[in-house]
Amino acid sequence: MKSAPARRTHISLPAELVAQIDELVGARGRSAFLVNLASREVRRQRLIAALEDPEPIWKDEDHPDVAELVSAEWVRRMRGHAPSEPPRARIQTRQKLRRK
């Protein structure tokens, strides 16, 4: 994936903070460190905003294949159980086969 062109910007940081960053990554690693940190914080802030949004992220109409399933039934299907077969029955069947 090709990254977007870099753009220079001027920011002011406390001298003590710059010294601590340099201890960790060196003066030549400062920009990469700050880019990584800012990228993670942007993702975190967007996630927080999405979670706080009263509009639901998951909409039933977008997922008709699972919208009408009861949650336990959906989990069984995801785990590969037959719709009518409870998970316990499948485990017991496997245990019987191992004993033979």
PyMOL commands that place a pseudoatom at each C-alpha (Angstrom):
pseudoatom trace, name=CA, resn=MET, resi=1, chain=A, elem=C, hetatm=0, pos=[0.000, 0.000, 0.000]
pseudoatom trace, name=CA, resn=LYS, resi=2, chain=A, elem=C, hetatm=0, pos=[1.419, 3.355, -1.020]
pseudoatom trace, name=CA, resn=SER, resi=3, chain=A, elem=C, hetatm=0, pos=[1.356, 5.991, 1.686]
pseudoatom trace, name=CA, resn=ALA, resi=4, chain=A, elem=C, hetatm=0, pos=[0.143, 9.523, 1.144]
pseudoatom trace, name=CA, resn=PRO, resi=5, chain=A, elem=C, hetatm=0, pos=[2.797, 12.169, 0.568]
pseudoatom trace, name=CA, resn=ALA, resi=6, chain=A, elem=C, hetatm=0, pos=[4.258, 13.604, 3.754]
pseudoatom trace, name=CA, resn=ARG, resi=7, chain=A, elem=C, hetatm=0, pos=[3.436, 17.124, 4.771]
pseudoatom trace, name=CA, resn=ARG, resi=8, chain=A, elem=C, hetatm=0, pos=[5.654, 19.127, 7.076]
pseudoatom trace, name=CA, resn=THR, resi=9, chain=A, elem=C, hetatm=0, pos=[4.056, 20.761, 10.061]
pseudoatom trace, name=CA, resn=HIS, resi=10, chain=A, elem=C, hetatm=0, pos=[5.419, 22.742, 12.944]
pseudoatom trace, name=CA, resn=ILE, resi=11, chain=A, elem=C, hetatm=0, pos=[4.494, 21.624, 16.434]
pseudoatom trace, name=CA, resn=SER, resi=12, chain=A, elem=C, hetatm=0, pos=[5.854, 22.649, 19.809]
pseudoatom trace, name=CA, resn=LEU, resi=13, chain=A, elem=C, hetatm=0, pos=[6.632, 20.039, 22.429]
pseudoatom trace, name=CA, resn=PRO, resi=14, chain=A, elem=C, hetatm=0, pos=[8.069, 20.481, 25.910]
pseudoatom trace, name=CA, resn=ALA, resi=15, chain=A, elem=C, hetatm=0, pos=[11.846, 19.922, 25.895]
pseudoatom trace, name=CA, resn=GLU, resi=16, chain=A, elem=C, hetatm=0, pos=[11.553, 17.211, 28.552]
pseudoatom trace, name=CA, resn=LEU, resi=17, chain=A, elem=C, hetatm=0, pos=[9.066, 15.266, 26.397]
pseudoatom trace, name=CA, resn=VAL, resi=18, chain=A, elem=C, hetatm=0, pos=[11.346, 15.512, 23.347]
pseudoatom trace, name=CA, resn=ALA, resi=19, chain=A, elem=C, hetatm=0, pos=[14.229, 14.193, 25.465]
pseudoatom trace, name=CA, resn=GLN, resi=20, chain=A, elem=C, hetatm=0, pos=[12.102, 11.240, 26.619]
pseudoatom trace, name=CA, resn=ILE, resi=21, chain=A, elem=C, hetatm=0, pos=[11.068, 10.434, 23.039]
pseudoatom trace, name=CA, resn=ASP, resi=22, chain=A, elem=C, hetatm=0, pos=[14.695, 10.635, 21.913]
pseudoatom trace, name=CA, resn=GLU, resi=23, chain=A, elem=C, hetatm=0, pos=[15.679, 8.222, 24.711]
pseudoatom trace, name=CA, resn=LEU, resi=24, chain=A, elem=C, hetatm=0, pos=[13.202, 5.705, 23.327]
pseudoatom trace, name=CA, resn=VAL, resi=25, chain=A, elem=C, hetatm=0, pos=[13.645, 6.051, 19.573]
pseudoatom trace, name=CA, resn=GLY, resi=26, chain=A, elem=C, hetatm=0, pos=[16.515, 8.469, 18.972]
pseudoatom trace, name=CA, resn=ALA, resi=27, chain=A, elem=C, hetatm=0, pos=[16.318, 11.873, 17.313]
pseudoatom trace, name=CA, resn=ARG, resi=28, chain=A, elem=C, hetatm=0, pos=[16.108, 10.241, 13.857]
pseudoatom trace, name=CA, resn=GLY, resi=29, chain=A, elem=C, hetatm=0, pos=[13.096, 8.143, 14.918]
pseudoatom trace, name=CA, resn=ARG, resi=30, chain=A, elem=C, hetatm=0, pos=[11.128, 11.035, 16.355]
pseudoatom trace, name=CA, resn=SER, resi=31, chain=A, elem=C, hetatm=0, pos=[8.881, 11.669, 13.328]
pseudoatom trace, name=CA, resn=ALA, resi=32, chain=A, elem=C, hetatm=0, pos=[8.000, 8.000, 12.829]
pseudoatom trace, name=CA, resn=PHE, resi=33, chain=A, elem=C, hetatm=0, pos=[7.254, 7.676, 16.533]
pseudoatom trace, name=CA, resn=LEU, resi=34, chain=A, elem=C, hetatm=0, pos=[4.924, 10.685, 16.509]
pseudoatom trace, name=CA, resn=VAL, resi=35, chain=A, elem=C, hetatm=0, pos=[3.203, 9.543, 13.288]
pseudoatom trace, name=CA, resn=ASN, resi=36, chain=A, elem=C, hetatm=0, pos=[2.560, 6.115, 14.817]
pseudoatom trace, name=CA, resn=LEU, resi=37, chain=A, elem=C, hetatm=0, pos=[1.284, 7.650, 18.041]
pseudoatom trace, name=CA, resn=ALA, resi=38, chain=A, elem=C, hetatm=0, pos=[-0.997, 10.123, 16.248]
pseudoatom trace, name=CA, resn=SER, resi=39, chain=A, elem=C, hetatm=0, pos=[-2.376, 7.392, 13.948]
pseudoatom trace, name=CA, resn=ARG, resi=40, chain=A, elem=C, hetatm=0, pos=[-3.278, 5.183, 16.905]
pseudoatom trace, name=CA, resn=GLU, resi=41, chain=A, elem=C, hetatm=0, pos=[-4.913, 8.098, 18.707]
pseudoatom trace, name=CA, resn=VAL, resi=42, chain=A, elem=C, hetatm=0, pos=[-6.978, 9.047, 15.639]
pseudoatom trace, name=CA, resn=ARG, resi=43, chain=A, elem=C, hetatm=0, pos=[-8.220, 5.429, 15.368]
pseudoatom trace, name=CA, resn=ARG, resi=44, chain=A, elem=C, hetatm=0, pos=[-8.993, 5.388, 19.108]
pseudoatom trace, name=CA, resn=GLN, resi=45, chain=A, elem=C, hetatm=0, pos=[-10.910, 8.671, 18.977]
pseudoatom trace, name=CA, resn=ARG, resi=46, chain=A, elem=C, hetatm=0, pos=[-12.932, 7.477, 15.958]
pseudoatom trace, name=CA, resn=LEU, resi=47, chain=A, elem=C, hetatm=0, pos=[-13.778, 4.225, 17.734]
pseudoatom trace, name=CA, resn=ILE, resi=48, chain=A, elem=C, hetatm=0, pos=[-14.915, 6.135, 20.821]
pseudoatom trace, name=CA, resn=ALA, resi=49, chain=A, elem=C, hetatm=0, pos=[-17.079, 8.400, 18.650]
pseudoatom trace, name=CA, resn=ALA, resi=50, chain=A, elem=C, hetatm=0, pos=[-18.634, 5.383, 16.905]
pseudoatom trace, name=CA, resn=LEU, resi=51, chain=A, elem=C, hetatm=0, pos=[-19.357, 3.669, 20.220]
pseudoatom trace, name=CA, resn=GLU, resi=52, chain=A, elem=C, hetatm=0, pos=[-20.928, 6.810, 21.674]
pseudoatom trace, name=CA, resn=ASP, resi=53, chain=A, elem=C, hetatm=0, pos=[-23.090, 7.431, 18.603]
pseudoatom trace, name=CA, resn=PRO, resi=54, chain=A, elem=C, hetatm=0, pos=[-26.710, 6.550, 19.414]
pseudoatom trace, name=CA, resn=GLU, resi=55, chain=A, elem=C, hetatm=0, pos=[-27.212, 5.277, 15.846]
pseudoatom trace, name=CA, resn=PRO, resi=56, chain=A, elem=C, hetatm=0, pos=[-26.585, 1.495, 15.883]
pseudoatom trace, name=CA, resn=ILE, resi=57, chain=A, elem=C, hetatm=0, pos=[-23.578, 0.284, 13.917]
pseudoatom trace, name=CA, resn=TRP, resi=58, chain=A, elem=C, hetatm=0, pos=[-25.186, -3.090, 13.160]
pseudoatom trace, name=CA, resn=LYS, resi=59, chain=A, elem=C, hetatm=0, pos=[-28.478, -2.842, 11.298]
pseudoatom trace, name=CA, resn=ASP, resi=60, chain=A, elem=C, hetatm=0, pos=[-30.625, -5.932, 10.809]
pseudoatom trace, name=CA, resn=GLU, resi=61, chain=A, elem=C, hetatm=0, pos=[-31.535, -4.922, 7.256]
pseudoatom trace, name=CA, resn=ASP, resi=62, chain=A, elem=C, hetatm=0, pos=[-27.838, -5.025, 6.315]
pseudoatom trace, name=CA, resn=HIS, resi=63, chain=A, elem=C, hetatm=0, pos=[-27.555, -8.645, 7.530]
pseudoatom trace, name=CA, resn=PRO, resi=64, chain=A, elem=C, hetatm=0, pos=[-30.738, -10.508, 6.558]
pseudoatom trace, name=CA, resn=ASP, resi=65, chain=A, elem=C, hetatm=0, pos=[-28.952, -13.864, 6.843]
pseudoatom trace, name=CA, resn=VAL, resi=66, chain=A, elem=C, hetatm=0, pos=[-28.597, -13.532, 10.634]
pseudoatom trace, name=CA, resn=ALA, resi=67, chain=A, elem=C, hetatm=0, pos=[-31.136, -10.857, 11.556]
pseudoatom trace, name=CA, resn=GLU, resi=68, chain=A, elem=C, hetatm=0, pos=[-33.852, -13.334, 12.467]
pseudoatom trace, name=CA, resn=LEU, resi=69, chain=A, elem=C, hetatm=0, pos=[-31.666, -15.884, 14.226]
pseudoatom trace, name=CA, resn=VAL, resi=70, chain=A, elem=C, hetatm=0, pos=[-31.651, -16.136, 17.971]
pseudoatom trace, name=CA, resn=SER, resi=71, chain=A, elem=C, hetatm=0, pos=[-28.131, -15.357, 19.202]
pseudoatom trace, name=CA, resn=ALA, resi=72, chain=A, elem=C, hetatm=0, pos=[-27.543, -18.917, 20.475]
pseudoatom trace, name=CA, resn=GLU, resi=73, chain=A, elem=C, hetatm=0, pos=[-28.538, -20.307, 17.078]
pseudoatom trace, name=CA, resn=TRP, resi=74, chain=A, elem=C, hetatm=0, pos=[-26.178, -17.902, 15.316]
pseudoatom trace, name=CA, resn=VAL, resi=75, chain=A, elem=C, hetatm=0, pos=[-23.290, -19.028, 17.573]
pseudoatom trace, name=CA, resn=ARG, resi=76, chain=A, elem=C, hetatm=0, pos=[-24.065, -22.682, 16.840]
pseudoatom trace, name=CA, resn=ARG, resi=77, chain=A, elem=C, hetatm=0, pos=[-23.949, -22.030, 13.096]
pseudoatom trace, name=CA, resn=MET, resi=78, chain=A, elem=C, hetatm=0, pos=[-20.693, -20.104, 13.401]
pseudoatom trace, name=CA, resn=ARG, resi=79, chain=A, elem=C, hetatm=0, pos=[-19.186, -23.024, 15.297]
pseudoatom trace, name=CA, resn=GLY, resi=80, chain=A, elem=C, hetatm=0, pos=[-20.345, -25.467, 12.638]
pseudoatom trace, name=CA, resn=HIS, resi=81, chain=A, elem=C, hetatm=0, pos=[-23.141, -27.182, 14.587]
pseudoatom trace, name=CA, resn=ALA, resi=82, chain=A, elem=C, hetatm=0, pos=[-26.238, -28.371, 12.794]
pseudoatom trace, name=CA, resn=PRO, resi=83, chain=A, elem=C, hetatm=0, pos=[-29.147, -25.990, 13.492]
pseudoatom trace, name=CA, resn=SER, resi=84, chain=A, elem=C, hetatm=0, pos=[-31.092, -28.590, 15.477]
pseudoatom trace, name=CA, resn=GLU, resi=85, chain=A, elem=C, hetatm=0, pos=[-28.046, -30.105, 17.212]
pseudoatom trace, name=CA, resn=PRO, resi=86, chain=A, elem=C, hetatm=0, pos=[-27.135, -28.535, 20.541]
pseudoatom trace, name=CA, resn=PRO, resi=87, chain=A, elem=C, hetatm=0, pos=[-23.379, -28.114, 21.093]
pseudoatom trace, name=CA, resn=ARG, resi=88, chain=A, elem=C, hetatm=0, pos=[-23.388, -30.610, 23.982]
pseudoatom trace, name=CA, resn=ALA, resi=89, chain=A, elem=C, hetatm=0, pos=[-24.622, -33.421, 21.722]
pseudoatom trace, name=CA, resn=ARG, resi=90, chain=A, elem=C, hetatm=0, pos=[-21.791, -32.811, 19.265]
pseudoatom trace, name=CA, resn=ILE, resi=91, chain=A, elem=C, hetatm=0, pos=[-19.174, -32.853, 22.043]
pseudoatom trace, name=CA, resn=GLN, resi=92, chain=A, elem=C, hetatm=0, pos=[-20.564, -36.121, 23.440]
pseudoatom trace, name=CA, resn=THR, resi=93, chain=A, elem=C, hetatm=0, pos=[-20.489, -37.670, 19.961]
pseudoatom trace, name=CA, resn=ARG, resi=94, chain=A, elem=C, hetatm=0, pos=[-16.812, -36.711, 19.560]
pseudoatom trace, name=CA, resn=GLN, resi=95, chain=A, elem=C, hetatm=0, pos=[-15.974, -38.155, 22.979]
pseudoatom trace, name=CA, resn=LYS, resi=96, chain=A, elem=C, hetatm=0, pos=[-17.657, -41.462, 22.092]
pseudoatom trace, name=CA, resn=LEU, resi=97, chain=A, elem=C, hetatm=0, pos=[-15.665, -41.681, 18.846]
pseudoatom trace, name=CA, resn=ARG, resi=98, chain=A, elem=C, hetatm=0, pos=[-12.378, -41.092, 20.683]
pseudoatom trace, name=CA, resn=ARG, resi=99, chain=A, elem=C, hetatm=0, pos=[-13.110, -43.908, 23.154]
pseudoatom trace, name=CA, resn=LYS, resi=100, chain=A, elem=C, hetatm=0, pos=[-13.541, -46.489, 20.366]
for i in range(1, 100): cmd.bond("trace and resi %d" % i, "trace and resi %d" % (i + 1))
show_as sticks, trace
zoom trace
